[in-house]
Amino acid sequence: MKPEEHRAKAGRIERSLAKCGPADYEMKIEAAMLAGTHWLNLALHRRGVTPPQTDILHTYMLTVNELRKYRVADERLVDALSEIEDIRPGYVRGNLPGGEKAAERALELLAQLRRGAGG
């Protein structure tokens, strides 16, 4: 996907995210992960680390060598997406208490990803 397509998709997801209320923590976490993935891909494409036909879907699906390569390119952004992905199972698929707080953290990480990608 081209960088501008990632930007557009992340923007649409974030506009939808803005409609969520405090109790919609599952949607916030899920949206943060989806938009964050687009921001990370945008950043990696712009820096020439990955070509447009190579997109990260989830950090946990990367090989060890891919993960190392992308972390060298931008450790902070890769780690931000990874943390959102780690938050997700317990609150979106599970029933851990504190979902609203977890969503706040996911949104902080999403903001990091957006800024890091130049969004």
PDB file as gemmi writes it, atoms N, CA and C in Angstrom:
CRYST1    1.000    1.000    1.000  90.00  90.00  90.00 P 1                      
ATOM      1  N   MET A   1       0.845  -1.171   0.000  1.00  0.00           N  
ATOM      2  CA  MET A   1       0.000   0.000   0.000  1.00  0.00           C  
ATOM      3  C   MET A   1       0.896   1.241   0.000  1.00  0.00           C  
ATOM      4  N   LYS A   2       0.514   2.233  -0.718  1.00  0.00           N  
ATOM      5  CA  LYS A   2       1.300   3.458  -0.803  1.00  0.00           C  
ATOM      6  C   LYS A   2       1.161   4.276   0.481  1.00  0.00           C  
ATOM      7  N   PRO A   3       2.203   5.069   0.798  1.00  0.00           N  
ATOM      8  CA  PRO A   3       2.151   5.874   2.032  1.00  0.00           C  
ATOM      9  C   PRO A   3       0.887   6.720   2.159  1.00  0.00           C  
ATOM     10  N   GLU A   4       0.469   7.357   1.076  1.00  0.00           N  
ATOM     11  CA  GLU A   4      -0.716   8.214   1.166  1.00  0.00           C  
ATOM     12  C   GLU A   4      -1.988   7.407   1.442  1.00  0.00           C  
ATOM     13  N   GLU A   5      -2.008   6.152   1.001  1.00  0.00           N  
ATOM     14  CA  GLU A   5      -3.154   5.282   1.315  1.00  0.00           C  
ATOM     15  C   GLU A   5      -3.169   4.938   2.809  1.00  0.00           C  
ATOM     16  N   HIS A   6      -1.985   4.696   3.372  1.00  0.00           N  
ATOM     17  CA  HIS A   6      -1.908   4.446   4.818  1.00  0.00           C  
ATOM     18  C   HIS A   6      -2.403   5.663   5.594  1.00  0.00           C  
ATOM     19  N   ARG A   7      -1.984   6.836   5.174  1.00  0.00           N  
ATOM     20  CA  ARG A   7      -2.411   8.074   5.846  1.00  0.00           C  
ATOM     21  C   ARG A   7      -3.934   8.218   5.798  1.00  0.00           C  
ATOM     22  N   ALA A   8      -4.510   7.988   4.640  1.00  0.00           N  
ATOM     23  CA  ALA A   8      -5.960   8.121   4.476  1.00  0.00           C  
ATOM     24  C   ALA A   8      -6.714   7.124   5.346  1.00  0.00           C  
ATOM     25  N   LYS A   9      -6.259   5.881   5.364  1.00  0.00           N  
ATOM     26  CA  LYS A   9      -6.936   4.865   6.175  1.00  0.00           C  
ATOM     27  C   LYS A   9      -6.808   5.163   7.660  1.00  0.00           C  
ATOM     28  N   ALA A  10      -5.609   5.552   8.087  1.00  0.00           N  
ATOM     29  CA  ALA A  10      -5.426   5.900   9.505  1.00  0.00           C  
ATOM     30  C   ALA A  10      -6.336   7.066   9.878  1.00  0.00           C  
ATOM     31  N   GLY A  11      -6.440   8.046   9.005  1.00  0.00           N  
ATOM     32  CA  GLY A  11      -7.292   9.201   9.267  1.00  0.00           C  
ATOM     33  C   GLY A  11      -8.754   8.817   9.391  1.00  0.00           C  
ATOM     34  N   ARG A  12      -9.239   7.948   8.505  1.00  0.00           N  
ATOM     35  CA  ARG A  12     -10.637   7.502   8.582  1.00  0.00           C  
ATOM     36  C   ARG A  12     -10.899   6.747   9.874  1.00  0.00           C  
ATOM     37  N   ILE A  13      -9.976   5.884  10.241  1.00  0.00           N  
ATOM     38  CA  ILE A  13     -10.145   5.116  11.480  1.00  0.00           C  
ATOM     39  C   ILE A  13     -10.168   6.060  12.671  1.00  0.00           C  
ATOM     40  N   GLU A  14      -9.271   7.034  12.689  1.00  0.00           N  
ATOM     41  CA  GLU A  14      -9.220   7.967  13.819  1.00  0.00           C  
ATOM     42  C   GLU A  14     -10.456   8.866  13.883  1.00  0.00           C  
ATOM     43  N   ARG A  15     -11.030   9.206  12.742  1.00  0.00           N  
ATOM     44  CA  ARG A  15     -12.270   9.995  12.762  1.00  0.00           C  
ATOM     45  C   ARG A  15     -13.410   9.166  13.369  1.00  0.00           C  
ATOM     46  N   SER A  16     -13.457   7.903  13.046  1.00  0.00           N  
ATOM     47  CA  SER A  16     -14.460   7.021  13.651  1.00  0.00           C  
ATOM     48  C   SER A  16     -14.189   6.843  15.139  1.00  0.00           C  
ATOM     49  N   LEU A  17     -12.942   6.712  15.495  1.00  0.00           N  
ATOM     50  CA  LEU A  17     -12.531   6.564  16.890  1.00  0.00           C  
ATOM     51  C   LEU A  17     -12.989   7.739  17.739  1.00  0.00           C  
ATOM     52  N   ALA A  18     -12.977   8.926  17.169  1.00  0.00           N  
ATOM     53  CA  ALA A  18     -13.378  10.134  17.903  1.00  0.00           C  
ATOM     54  C   ALA A  18     -14.841  10.092  18.322  1.00  0.00           C  
ATOM     55  N   LYS A  19     -15.635   9.240  17.714  1.00  0.00           N  
ATOM     56  CA  LYS A  19     -17.060   9.117  18.053  1.00  0.00           C  
ATOM     57  C   LYS A  19     -17.305   8.201  19.248  1.00  0.00           C  
ATOM     58  N   CYS A  20     -16.285   7.481  19.670  1.00  0.00           N  
ATOM     59  CA  CYS A  20     -16.425   6.531  20.778  1.00  0.00           C  
ATOM     60  C   CYS A  20     -16.454   7.244  22.118  1.00  0.00           C  
ATOM     61  N   GLY A  21     -17.223   6.708  23.023  1.00  0.00           N  
ATOM     62  CA  GLY A  21     -17.285   7.227  24.386  1.00  0.00           C  
ATOM     63  C   GLY A  21     -16.398   6.416  25.313  1.00  0.00           C  
ATOM     64  N   PRO A  22     -16.321   6.811  26.586  1.00  0.00           N  
ATOM     65  CA  PRO A  22     -15.458   6.118  27.546  1.00  0.00           C  
ATOM     66  C   PRO A  22     -15.737   4.615  27.683  1.00  0.00           C  
ATOM     67  N   ALA A  23     -16.987   4.216  27.581  1.00  0.00           N  
ATOM     68  CA  ALA A  23     -17.331   2.804  27.739  1.00  0.00           C  
ATOM     69  C   ALA A  23     -16.979   1.966  26.514  1.00  0.00           C  
ATOM     70  N   ASP A  24     -16.623   2.616  25.424  1.00  0.00           N  
ATOM     71  CA  ASP A  24     -16.295   1.910  24.185  1.00  0.00           C  
ATOM     72  C   ASP A  24     -14.825   1.521  24.121  1.00  0.00           C  
ATOM     73  N   TYR A  25     -14.289   1.070  25.234  1.00  0.00           N  
ATOM     74  CA  TYR A  25     -12.847   0.821  25.311  1.00  0.00           C  
ATOM     75  C   TYR A  25     -12.384  -0.267  24.351  1.00  0.00           C  
ATOM     76  N   GLU A  26     -13.218  -1.267  24.086  1.00  0.00           N  
ATOM     77  CA  GLU A  26     -12.810  -2.309  23.144  1.00  0.00           C  
ATOM     78  C   GLU A  26     -12.600  -1.725  21.751  1.00  0.00           C  
ATOM     79  N   MET A  27     -13.525  -0.888  21.327  1.00  0.00           N  
ATOM     80  CA  MET A  27     -13.415  -0.256  20.014  1.00  0.00           C  
ATOM     81  C   MET A  27     -12.208   0.677  19.959  1.00  0.00           C  
ATOM     82  N   LYS A  28     -11.950   1.384  21.036  1.00  0.00           N  
ATOM     83  CA  LYS A  28     -10.809   2.302  21.066  1.00  0.00           C  
ATOM     84  C   LYS A  28      -9.493   1.543  20.919  1.00  0.00           C  
ATOM     85  N   ILE A  29      -9.375   0.448  21.638  1.00  0.00           N  
ATOM     86  CA  ILE A  29      -8.141  -0.350  21.568  1.00  0.00           C  
ATOM     87  C   ILE A  29      -7.976  -0.947  20.174  1.00  0.00           C  
ATOM     88  N   GLU A  30      -9.052  -1.507  19.647  1.00  0.00           N  
ATOM     89  CA  GLU A  30      -9.009  -2.103  18.310  1.00  0.00           C  
ATOM     90  C   GLU A  30      -8.660  -1.047  17.261  1.00  0.00           C  
ATOM     91  N   ALA A  31      -9.299   0.101  17.340  1.00  0.00           N  
ATOM     92  CA  ALA A  31      -9.040   1.180  16.380  1.00  0.00           C  
ATOM     93  C   ALA A  31      -7.613   1.702  16.512  1.00  0.00           C  
ATOM     94  N   ALA A  32      -7.110   1.799  17.738  1.00  0.00           N  
ATOM     95  CA  ALA A  32      -5.732   2.251  17.953  1.00  0.00           C  
ATOM     96  C   ALA A  32      -4.757   1.289  17.286  1.00  0.00           C  
ATOM     97  N   MET A  33      -5.048   0.001  17.374  1.00  0.00           N  
ATOM     98  CA  MET A  33      -4.173  -0.977  16.746  1.00  0.00           C  
ATOM     99  C   MET A  33      -4.238  -0.846  15.219  1.00  0.00           C  
ATOM    100  N   LEU A  34      -5.444  -0.736  14.678  1.00  0.00           N  
ATOM    101  CA  LEU A  34      -5.591  -0.645  13.225  1.00  0.00           C  
ATOM    102  C   LEU A  34      -4.958   0.632  12.675  1.00  0.00           C  
ATOM    103  N   ALA A  35      -5.281   1.762  13.263  1.00  0.00           N  
ATOM    104  CA  ALA A  35      -4.708   3.028  12.790  1.00  0.00           C  
ATOM    105  C   ALA A  35      -3.202   3.050  13.027  1.00  0.00           C  
ATOM    106  N   GLY A  36      -2.776   2.532  14.170  1.00  0.00           N  
ATOM    107  CA  GLY A  36      -1.352   2.507  14.488  1.00  0.00           C  
ATOM    108  C   GLY A  36      -0.541   1.696  13.490  1.00  0.00           C  
ATOM    109  N   THR A  37      -1.125   0.614  13.012  1.00  0.00           N  
ATOM    110  CA  THR A  37      -0.454  -0.204  11.994  1.00  0.00           C  
ATOM    111  C   THR A  37      -0.254   0.608  10.718  1.00  0.00           C  
ATOM    112  N   HIS A  38      -1.258   1.385  10.351  1.00  0.00           N  
ATOM    113  CA  HIS A  38      -1.116   2.232   9.157  1.00  0.00           C  
ATOM    114  C   HIS A  38      -0.052   3.305   9.370  1.00  0.00           C  
ATOM    115  N   TRP A  39      -0.019   3.915  10.554  1.00  0.00           N  
ATOM    116  CA  TRP A  39       1.007   4.940  10.814  1.00  0.00           C  
ATOM    117  C   TRP A  39       2.403   4.333  10.767  1.00  0.00           C  
ATOM    118  N   LEU A  40       2.587   3.145  11.347  1.00  0.00           N  
ATOM    119  CA  LEU A  40       3.903   2.512  11.313  1.00  0.00           C  
ATOM    120  C   LEU A  40       4.301   2.189   9.879  1.00  0.00           C  
ATOM    121  N   ASN A  41       3.392   1.623   9.112  1.00  0.00           N  
ATOM    122  CA  ASN A  41       3.705   1.321   7.712  1.00  0.00           C  
ATOM    123  C   ASN A  41       4.046   2.584   6.934  1.00  0.00           C  
ATOM    124  N   LEU A  42       3.319   3.649   7.173  1.00  0.00           N  
ATOM    125  CA  LEU A  42       3.616   4.929   6.523  1.00  0.00           C  
ATOM    126  C   LEU A  42       5.043   5.362   6.834  1.00  0.00           C  
ATOM    127  N   ALA A  43       5.413   5.316   8.105  1.00  0.00           N  
ATOM    128  CA  ALA A  43       6.756   5.732   8.515  1.00  0.00           C  
ATOM    129  C   ALA A  43       7.832   4.867   7.852  1.00  0.00           C  
ATOM    130  N   LEU A  44       7.635   3.563   7.833  1.00  0.00           N  
ATOM    131  CA  LEU A  44       8.638   2.668   7.247  1.00  0.00           C  
ATOM    132  C   LEU A  44       8.740   2.852   5.737  1.00  0.00           C  
ATOM    133  N   HIS A  45       7.625   3.078   5.070  1.00  0.00           N  
ATOM    134  CA  HIS A  45       7.667   3.320   3.616  1.00  0.00           C  
ATOM    135  C   HIS A  45       8.388   4.625   3.319  1.00  0.00           C  
ATOM    136  N   ARG A  46       8.043   5.677   4.048  1.00  0.00           N  
ATOM    137  CA  ARG A  46       8.668   6.991   3.802  1.00  0.00           C  
ATOM    138  C   ARG A  46      10.174   6.944   3.978  1.00  0.00           C  
ATOM    139  N   ARG A  47      10.633   6.151   4.921  1.00  0.00           N  
ATOM    140  CA  ARG A  47      12.075   6.069   5.194  1.00  0.00           C  
ATOM    141  C   ARG A  47      12.785   5.086   4.275  1.00  0.00           C  
ATOM    142  N   GLY A  48      12.042   4.436   3.408  1.00  0.00           N  
ATOM    143  CA  GLY A  48      12.637   3.488   2.481  1.00  0.00           C  
ATOM    144  C   GLY A  48      13.000   2.159   3.118  1.00  0.00           C  
ATOM    145  N   VAL A  49      12.478   1.897   4.304  1.00  0.00           N  
ATOM    146  CA  VAL A  49      12.763   0.635   4.998  1.00  0.00           C  
ATOM    147  C   VAL A  49      11.967  -0.496   4.364  1.00  0.00           C  
ATOM    148  N   THR A  50      10.727  -0.204   3.984  1.00  0.00           N  
ATOM    149  CA  THR A  50       9.879  -1.197   3.330  1.00  0.00           C  
ATOM    150  C   THR A  50       9.297  -0.596   2.057  1.00  0.00           C  
ATOM    151  N   PRO A  51       9.170  -1.417   1.017  1.00  0.00           N  
ATOM    152  CA  PRO A  51       8.517  -0.938  -0.208  1.00  0.00           C  
ATOM    153  C   PRO A  51       6.995  -0.955  -0.022  1.00  0.00           C  
ATOM    154  N   PRO A  52       6.266  -0.246  -0.874  1.00  0.00           N  
ATOM    155  CA  PRO A  52       4.808  -0.187  -0.736  1.00  0.00           C  
ATOM    156  C   PRO A  52       4.113  -1.552  -0.744  1.00  0.00           C  
ATOM    157  N   GLN A  53       4.705  -2.540  -1.375  1.00  0.00           N  
ATOM    158  CA  GLN A  53       4.071  -3.862  -1.410  1.00  0.00           C  
ATOM    159  C   GLN A  53       4.350  -4.702  -0.162  1.00  0.00           C  
ATOM    160  N   THR A  54       5.118  -4.161   0.779  1.00  0.00           N  
ATOM    161  CA  THR A  54       5.426  -4.877   2.018  1.00  0.00           C  
ATOM    162  C   THR A  54       4.874  -4.101   3.197  1.00  0.00           C  
ATOM    163  N   ASP A  55       3.812  -4.620   3.783  1.00  0.00           N  
ATOM    164  CA  ASP A  55       3.190  -3.979   4.944  1.00  0.00           C  
ATOM    165  C   ASP A  55       3.232  -4.905   6.147  1.00  0.00           C  
ATOM    166  N   ILE A  56       3.459  -4.315   7.298  1.00  0.00           N  
ATOM    167  CA  ILE A  56       3.367  -5.042   8.562  1.00  0.00           C  
ATOM    168  C   ILE A  56       1.888  -5.166   8.902  1.00  0.00           C  
ATOM    169  N   LEU A  57       1.445  -6.367   9.239  1.00  0.00           N  
ATOM    170  CA  LEU A  57       0.070  -6.561   9.698  1.00  0.00           C  
ATOM    171  C   LEU A  57       0.015  -6.540  11.220  1.00  0.00           C  
ATOM    172  N   HIS A  58       0.929  -7.268  11.841  1.00  0.00           N  
ATOM    173  CA  HIS A  58       1.051  -7.306  13.301  1.00  0.00           C  
ATOM    174  C   HIS A  58       2.529  -7.521  13.621  1.00  0.00           C  
ATOM    175  N   THR A  59       3.015  -6.861  14.644  1.00  0.00           N  
ATOM    176  CA  THR A  59       4.425  -7.034  14.997  1.00  0.00           C  
ATOM    177  C   THR A  59       4.708  -8.464  15.443  1.00  0.00           C  
ATOM    178  N   TYR A  60       3.733  -9.113  16.066  1.00  0.00           N  
ATOM    179  CA  TYR A  60       3.961 -10.476  16.553  1.00  0.00           C  
ATOM    180  C   TYR A  60       4.008 -11.504  15.416  1.00  0.00           C  
ATOM    181  N   MET A  61       3.677 -11.104  14.193  1.00  0.00           N  
ATOM    182  CA  MET A  61       3.743 -12.012  13.051  1.00  0.00           C  
ATOM    183  C   MET A  61       5.074 -11.888  12.299  1.00  0.00           C  
ATOM    184  N   LEU A  62       5.905 -10.945  12.695  1.00  0.00           N  
ATOM    185  CA  LEU A  62       7.182 -10.733  12.024  1.00  0.00           C  
ATOM    186  C   LEU A  62       8.188 -11.808  12.417  1.00  0.00           C  
ATOM    187  N   THR A  63       9.105 -12.090  11.509  1.00  0.00           N  
ATOM    188  CA  THR A  63      10.213 -12.965  11.872  1.00  0.00           C  
ATOM    189  C   THR A  63      11.140 -12.183  12.799  1.00  0.00           C  
ATOM    190  N   VAL A  64      12.009 -12.870  13.480  1.00  0.00           N  
ATOM    191  CA  VAL A  64      12.952 -12.214  14.379  1.00  0.00           C  
ATOM    192  C   VAL A  64      13.800 -11.204  13.609  1.00  0.00           C  
ATOM    193  N   ASN A  65      14.268 -11.583  12.437  1.00  0.00           N  
ATOM    194  CA  ASN A  65      15.115 -10.677  11.654  1.00  0.00           C  
ATOM    195  C   ASN A  65      14.349  -9.455  11.166  1.00  0.00           C  
ATOM    196  N   GLU A  66      13.090  -9.637  10.758  1.00  0.00           N  
ATOM    197  CA  GLU A  66      12.274  -8.492  10.342  1.00  0.00           C  
ATOM    198  C   GLU A  66      12.066  -7.540  11.515  1.00  0.00           C  
ATOM    199  N   LEU A  67      11.717  -8.095  12.655  1.00  0.00           N  
ATOM    200  CA  LEU A  67      11.476  -7.273  13.842  1.00  0.00           C  
ATOM    201  C   LEU A  67      12.723  -6.478  14.208  1.00  0.00           C  
ATOM    202  N   ARG A  68      13.871  -7.110  14.166  1.00  0.00           N  
ATOM    203  CA  ARG A  68      15.135  -6.408  14.457  1.00  0.00           C  
ATOM    204  C   ARG A  68      15.372  -5.274  13.468  1.00  0.00           C  
ATOM    205  N   LYS A  69      15.170  -5.552  12.201  1.00  0.00           N  
ATOM    206  CA  LYS A  69      15.381  -4.555  11.148  1.00  0.00           C  
ATOM    207  C   LYS A  69      14.470  -3.346  11.366  1.00  0.00           C  
ATOM    208  N   TYR A  70      13.207  -3.585  11.640  1.00  0.00           N  
ATOM    209  CA  TYR A  70      12.258  -2.484  11.816  1.00  0.00           C  
ATOM    210  C   TYR A  70      12.526  -1.725  13.113  1.00  0.00           C  
ATOM    211  N   ARG A  71      12.970  -2.420  14.141  1.00  0.00           N  
ATOM    212  CA  ARG A  71      13.296  -1.743  15.404  1.00  0.00           C  
ATOM    213  C   ARG A  71      14.533  -0.870  15.240  1.00  0.00           C  
ATOM    214  N   VAL A  72      15.475  -1.281  14.408  1.00  0.00           N  
ATOM    215  CA  VAL A  72      16.636  -0.431  14.124  1.00  0.00           C  
ATOM    216  C   VAL A  72      16.173   0.837  13.421  1.00  0.00           C  
ATOM    217  N   ALA A  73      15.219   0.694  12.514  1.00  0.00           N  
ATOM    218  CA  ALA A  73      14.700   1.849  11.776  1.00  0.00           C  
ATOM    219  C   ALA A  73      13.959   2.806  12.704  1.00  0.00           C  
ATOM    220  N   ASP A  74      13.142   2.272  13.616  1.00  0.00           N  
ATOM    221  CA  ASP A  74      12.423   3.123  14.569  1.00  0.00           C  
ATOM    222  C   ASP A  74      11.880   2.281  15.715  1.00  0.00           C  
ATOM    223  N   GLU A  75      12.722   2.086  16.706  1.00  0.00           N  
ATOM    224  CA  GLU A  75      12.384   1.255  17.852  1.00  0.00           C  
ATOM    225  C   GLU A  75      11.138   1.763  18.580  1.00  0.00           C  
ATOM    226  N   ARG A  76      11.044   3.068  18.741  1.00  0.00           N  
ATOM    227  CA  ARG A  76       9.931   3.645  19.492  1.00  0.00           C  
ATOM    228  C   ARG A  76       8.581   3.346  18.841  1.00  0.00           C  
ATOM    229  N   LEU A  77       8.505   3.481  17.523  1.00  0.00           N  
ATOM    230  CA  LEU A  77       7.239   3.229  16.837  1.00  0.00           C  
ATOM    231  C   LEU A  77       6.880   1.748  16.839  1.00  0.00           C  
ATOM    232  N   VAL A  78       7.850   0.896  16.579  1.00  0.00           N  
ATOM    233  CA  VAL A  78       7.588  -0.547  16.593  1.00  0.00           C  
ATOM    234  C   VAL A  78       7.136  -0.973  17.987  1.00  0.00           C  
ATOM    235  N   ASP A  79       7.802  -0.469  19.010  1.00  0.00           N  
ATOM    236  CA  ASP A  79       7.433  -0.833  20.379  1.00  0.00           C  
ATOM    237  C   ASP A  79       6.059  -0.285  20.767  1.00  0.00           C  
ATOM    238  N   ALA A  80       5.691   0.887  20.243  1.00  0.00           N  
ATOM    239  CA  ALA A  80       4.367   1.449  20.537  1.00  0.00           C  
ATOM    240  C   ALA A  80       3.273   0.556  19.961  1.00  0.00           C  
ATOM    241  N   LEU A  81       3.430   0.134  18.712  1.00  0.00           N  
ATOM    242  CA  LEU A  81       2.430  -0.756  18.117  1.00  0.00           C  
ATOM    243  C   LEU A  81       2.402  -2.087  18.847  1.00  0.00           C  
ATOM    244  N   SER A  82       3.566  -2.597  19.176  1.00  0.00           N  
ATOM    245  CA  SER A  82       3.649  -3.866  19.896  1.00  0.00           C  
ATOM    246  C   SER A  82       2.924  -3.790  21.242  1.00  0.00           C  
ATOM    247  N   GLU A  83       3.055  -2.671  21.928  1.00  0.00           N  
ATOM    248  CA  GLU A  83       2.372  -2.525  23.216  1.00  0.00           C  
ATOM    249  C   GLU A  83       0.857  -2.490  23.032  1.00  0.00           C  
ATOM    250  N   ILE A  84       0.381  -1.797  22.012  1.00  0.00           N  
ATOM    251  CA  ILE A  84      -1.068  -1.801  21.738  1.00  0.00           C  
ATOM    252  C   ILE A  84      -1.532  -3.237  21.476  1.00  0.00           C  
ATOM    253  N   GLU A  85      -0.764  -3.961  20.673  1.00  0.00           N  
ATOM    254  CA  GLU A  85      -1.117  -5.350  20.369  1.00  0.00           C  
ATOM    255  C   GLU A  85      -1.124  -6.219  21.626  1.00  0.00           C  
ATOM    256  N   ASP A  86      -0.246  -5.921  22.564  1.00  0.00           N  
ATOM    257  CA  ASP A  86      -0.206  -6.676  23.816  1.00  0.00           C  
ATOM    258  C   ASP A  86      -1.390  -6.332  24.721  1.00  0.00           C  
ATOM    259  N   ILE A  87      -1.878  -5.098  24.648  1.00  0.00           N  
ATOM    260  CA  ILE A  87      -3.035  -4.672  25.435  1.00  0.00           C  
ATOM    261  C   ILE A  87      -4.304  -5.361  24.925  1.00  0.00           C  
ATOM    262  N   ARG A  88      -4.393  -5.488  23.629  1.00  0.00           N  
ATOM    263  CA  ARG A  88      -5.616  -5.904  22.949  1.00  0.00           C  
ATOM    264  C   ARG A  88      -6.253  -7.208  23.450  1.00  0.00           C  
ATOM    265  N   PRO A  89      -5.536  -8.316  23.571  1.00  0.00           N  
ATOM    266  CA  PRO A  89      -6.225  -9.574  23.906  1.00  0.00           C  
ATOM    267  C   PRO A  89      -6.995  -9.549  25.224  1.00  0.00           C  
ATOM    268  N   GLY A  90      -6.442  -8.940  26.232  1.00  0.00           N  
ATOM    269  CA  GLY A  90      -7.089  -8.957  27.539  1.00  0.00           C  
ATOM    270  C   GLY A  90      -8.331  -8.108  27.646  1.00  0.00           C  
ATOM    271  N   TYR A  91      -8.473  -7.137  26.773  1.00  0.00           N  
ATOM    272  CA  TYR A  91      -9.600  -6.205  26.866  1.00  0.00           C  
ATOM    273  C   TYR A  91     -10.570  -6.325  25.697  1.00  0.00           C  
ATOM    274  N   VAL A  92     -10.066  -6.682  24.521  1.00  0.00           N  
ATOM    275  CA  VAL A  92     -10.945  -6.817  23.359  1.00  0.00           C  
ATOM    276  C   VAL A  92     -11.455  -8.253  23.258  1.00  0.00           C  
ATOM    277  N   ARG A  93     -10.593  -9.185  23.522  1.00  0.00           N  
ATOM    278  CA  ARG A  93     -10.982 -10.601  23.468  1.00  0.00           C  
ATOM    279  C   ARG A  93     -11.291 -11.158  24.859  1.00  0.00           C  
ATOM    280  N   GLY A  94     -10.797 -10.491  25.882  1.00  0.00           N  
ATOM    281  CA  GLY A  94     -10.971 -10.975  27.244  1.00  0.00           C  
ATOM    282  C   GLY A  94     -11.879 -10.082  28.058  1.00  0.00           C  
ATOM    283  N   ASN A  95     -11.775 -10.243  29.358  1.00  0.00           N  
ATOM    284  CA  ASN A  95     -12.644  -9.473  30.247  1.00  0.00           C  
ATOM    285  C   ASN A  95     -11.882  -8.901  31.445  1.00  0.00           C  
ATOM    286  N   LEU A  96     -10.670  -8.456  31.197  1.00  0.00           N  
ATOM    287  CA  LEU A  96      -9.883  -7.875  32.274  1.00  0.00           C  
ATOM    288  C   LEU A  96     -10.528  -6.576  32.764  1.00  0.00           C  
ATOM    289  N   PRO A  97     -10.435  -6.312  34.048  1.00  0.00           N  
ATOM    290  CA  PRO A  97     -10.939  -5.027  34.550  1.00  0.00           C  
ATOM    291  C   PRO A  97      -9.999  -3.894  34.127  1.00  0.00           C  
ATOM    292  N   GLY A  98     -10.533  -2.671  34.093  1.00  0.00           N  
ATOM    293  CA  GLY A  98      -9.694  -1.521  33.763  1.00  0.00           C  
ATOM    294  C   GLY A  98      -9.619  -1.213  32.282  1.00  0.00           C  
ATOM    295  N   GLY A  99     -10.643  -1.592  31.540  1.00  0.00           N  
ATOM    296  CA  GLY A  99     -10.638  -1.389  30.099  1.00  0.00           C  
ATOM    297  C   GLY A  99     -10.518   0.068  29.678  1.00  0.00           C  
ATOM    298  N   GLU A 100     -11.155   0.959  30.425  1.00  0.00           N  
ATOM    299  CA  GLU A 100     -11.092   2.380  30.060  1.00  0.00           C  
ATOM    300  C   GLU A 100      -9.673   2.915  30.190  1.00  0.00           C  
ATOM    301  N   LYS A 101      -8.969   2.488  31.232  1.00  0.00           N  
ATOM    302  CA  LYS A 101      -7.571   2.908  31.432  1.00  0.00           C  
ATOM    303  C   LYS A 101      -6.676   2.323  30.339  1.00  0.00           C  
ATOM    304  N   ALA A 102      -6.933   1.078  29.983  1.00  0.00           N  
ATOM    305  CA  ALA A 102      -6.159   0.435  28.910  1.00  0.00           C  
ATOM    306  C   ALA A 102      -6.375   1.166  27.585  1.00  0.00           C  
ATOM    307  N   ALA A 103      -7.610   1.597  27.337  1.00  0.00           N  
ATOM    308  CA  ALA A 103      -7.906   2.338  26.111  1.00  0.00           C  
ATOM    309  C   ALA A 103      -7.175   3.675  26.100  1.00  0.00           C  
ATOM    310  N   GLU A 104      -7.094   4.333  27.247  1.00  0.00           N  
ATOM    311  CA  GLU A 104      -6.352   5.592  27.334  1.00  0.00           C  
ATOM    312  C   GLU A 104      -4.894   5.371  26.945  1.00  0.00           C  
ATOM    313  N   ARG A 105      -4.315   4.288  27.446  1.00  0.00           N  
ATOM    314  CA  ARG A 105      -2.919   3.984  27.111  1.00  0.00           C  
ATOM    315  C   ARG A 105      -2.777   3.696  25.612  1.00  0.00           C  
ATOM    316  N   ALA A 106      -3.706   2.940  25.057  1.00  0.00           N  
ATOM    317  CA  ALA A 106      -3.656   2.641  23.626  1.00  0.00           C  
ATOM    318  C   ALA A 106      -3.722   3.926  22.801  1.00  0.00           C  
ATOM    319  N   LEU A 107      -4.533   4.879  23.238  1.00  0.00           N  
ATOM    320  CA  LEU A 107      -4.645   6.152  22.508  1.00  0.00           C  
ATOM    321  C   LEU A 107      -3.377   6.990  22.649  1.00  0.00           C  
ATOM    322  N   GLU A 108      -2.716   6.924  23.794  1.00  0.00           N  
ATOM    323  CA  GLU A 108      -1.423   7.611  23.957  1.00  0.00           C  
ATOM    324  C   GLU A 108      -0.398   7.031  22.984  1.00  0.00           C  
ATOM    325  N   LEU A 109      -0.382   5.714  22.888  1.00  0.00           N  
ATOM    326  CA  LEU A 109       0.550   5.044  21.980  1.00  0.00           C  
ATOM    327  C   LEU A 109       0.214   5.361  20.526  1.00  0.00           C  
ATOM    328  N   LEU A 110      -1.072   5.435  20.211  1.00  0.00           N  
ATOM    329  CA  LEU A 110      -1.493   5.807  18.861  1.00  0.00           C  
ATOM    330  C   LEU A 110      -1.000   7.211  18.519  1.00  0.00           C  
ATOM    331  N   ALA A 111      -1.099   8.124  19.457  1.00  0.00           N  
ATOM    332  CA  ALA A 111      -0.613   9.503  19.224  1.00  0.00           C  
ATOM    333  C   ALA A 111       0.889   9.491  18.943  1.00  0.00           C  
ATOM    334  N   GLN A 112       1.630   8.651  19.649  1.00  0.00           N  
ATOM    335  CA  GLN A 112       3.074   8.508  19.398  1.00  0.00           C  
ATOM    336  C   GLN A 112       3.323   8.034  17.976  1.00  0.00           C  
ATOM    337  N   LEU A 113       2.557   7.051  17.558  1.00  0.00           N  
ATOM    338  CA  LEU A 113       2.709   6.511  16.214  1.00  0.00           C  
ATOM    339  C   LEU A 113       2.378   7.566  15.159  1.00  0.00           C  
ATOM    340  N   ARG A 114       1.311   8.301  15.367  1.00  0.00           N  
ATOM    341  CA  ARG A 114       0.911   9.345  14.417  1.00  0.00           C  
ATOM    342  C   ARG A 114       2.009  10.405  14.305  1.00  0.00           C  
ATOM    343  N   ARG A 115       2.489  10.875  15.451  1.00  0.00           N  
ATOM    344  CA  ARG A 115       3.549  11.899  15.437  1.00  0.00           C  
ATOM    345  C   ARG A 115       4.814  11.372  14.778  1.00  0.00           C  
ATOM    346  N   GLY A 116       5.182  10.148  15.104  1.00  0.00           N  
ATOM    347  CA  GLY A 116       6.394   9.549  14.551  1.00  0.00           C  
ATOM    348  C   GLY A 116       6.329   9.340  13.046  1.00  0.00           C  
ATOM    349  N   ALA A 117       5.113   9.174  12.538  1.00  0.00           N  
ATOM    350  CA  ALA A 117       4.930   8.987  11.101  1.00  0.00           C  
ATOM    351  C   ALA A 117       4.768  10.309  10.372  1.00  0.00           C  
ATOM    352  N   GLY A 118       4.695  11.392  11.130  1.00  0.00           N  
ATOM    353  CA  GLY A 118       4.516  12.696  10.519  1.00  0.00           C  
ATOM    354  C   GLY A 118       3.076  13.001  10.193  1.00  0.00           C  
ATOM    355  N   GLY A 119       2.154  12.323  10.907  1.00  0.00           N  
ATOM    356  CA  GLY A 119       0.715  12.522  10.659  1.00  0.00           C  
ATOM    357  C   GLY A 119       0.200  13.646  11.361  1.00  0.00           C  
TER     358      GLY A 119                                                      
END                                                                             
